[in-house]
Structure formats: structure tokens, C-alpha cells
């Protein structure tokens, strides 16, 4: 019986430790990576907005080379979209171009089983070079019982998503445009 009390006490302390940790960790509403790239503005916008060209530098292509994709609409134009289905690393979802200018592109992202979110890529001039920032909105869970864990969820997701975004921007920088 004493052994069970010890195990129960351990799990109780562990659980409350997670709740406290979740309450003090950051709960930003955005994941963001910015990098200075050598690619021209026109080329960057072209490869960011055209979802078939996006596949040439997407960090998720390497995670599942057998991923199935289908495209709808005129690529690079508003409301063009890509639907994908892959392994557990890339999941399943849809990406739709909802806004485009000569400085940014904005996508609606729908991941299977999750509420829709938005991802934006935009250009800045920094020290004469093009800086490209890639962001994705993050919504804190609305369910009250999940709120204490939102800081832990954000921190874990931030680690993986920003790593993927950095890999993607590195690959975009290697694109050579005519």
C-alpha cells in the first residue's frame, strides 16, 4: 500500500509540475523564422505563391517523398490550392492562397483534425538584402482543461516548426531563377 501511495504522490507532483510549467512558458500567437536570402524578390514571390513550385523547396517533401498531392486552380493566383496526404510526419491537409502582393503571400492552412490557421511569407529589405519571414498563426486551445498545457504545446511545436521553416528557407535560397 505504501508503494502505491508513493507512486500516486509522484504522479500528482509530476502533473502539478506540468501545469505550473505550462502556465509560465510562453504562449505566443505566432511561429516566425526570418532569413536573409540571395534570391530576387520576383523569384521569391513566384516560388512562394505557386504551390507546384513550392513543392521544389518545401521542407516537408523530404519527410515524405511518397506524399500524394493534388492541385486546384491556376497556380500562383488567388484561391489556388494544394491538398496533400502523407505519412505521420506530414499529415493531411489543404493549403490555399488567399492573399498575394509583390511583398507577401498569405495562405489558409487546414490540417486534418485541427482548426484552420494562416501562414504568411513576406519580404523585407535588410542591409540591401532580401529578408524573407515565414510565419504561422498559433491558436491557444479554447478548452479550459488544455489552457495550462498551452505553453508546453507552443514550445514543442515552435521547436519543430521553426526548424522546418529554416530548412525550407535554406532550400528556397538555392533556387535559381532565369
ABEGO torsion letter per residue (X at the ends): XAAAAAAAAAAAAAAAAAAAAAAABBBBABBBBBBBBABBAAAAAAAAABAAAAAAABAAAAABAABBBBBBEBBGBBGBBBBBBBBAAAEBEBBBBABBBAABBBBBBBBBGBBBBBBBBBBBBBGGBBBBBBBBBBBBBABAAAAAAAAAAAAAAAAAAAAAAAAAAAAAAABBBX
